[in-house]
Amino acid sequence: MHRFSIVCAALGLAATALVATSPAQASYKVIRWDGTGVCQIWDNAIPTGPFPSNYKTVSHTVPTFLDALAAKDKLFHAAKCTI
């Protein structure tokens, strides 16, 4: 039983190391809420969509939060977003 516990612990550590070294597959997009025109950065890793569903996607999917922030800034300066 003691050897089984050691093997399980070793496998757990190996799995943790593998997950920690794999790159994150995050992606973001900018959405604009209808009615208010407020833009928000949405993380596509969230398994559900924004609620309520009265929004439109106003940017392409970008790989990092900073890229999404830059896209939101461009949309703001082009007067496509209010905030």
Protein Blocks (a to p, Z undefined) as FASTA:
>chain_A
ZZmmmmmmmmmmmmmmmmmmpccfbdcdddddehjlpacdddfkbmbdcddfbdcdfbdc
dfbfklmmmmmmmmmmnopafZZ
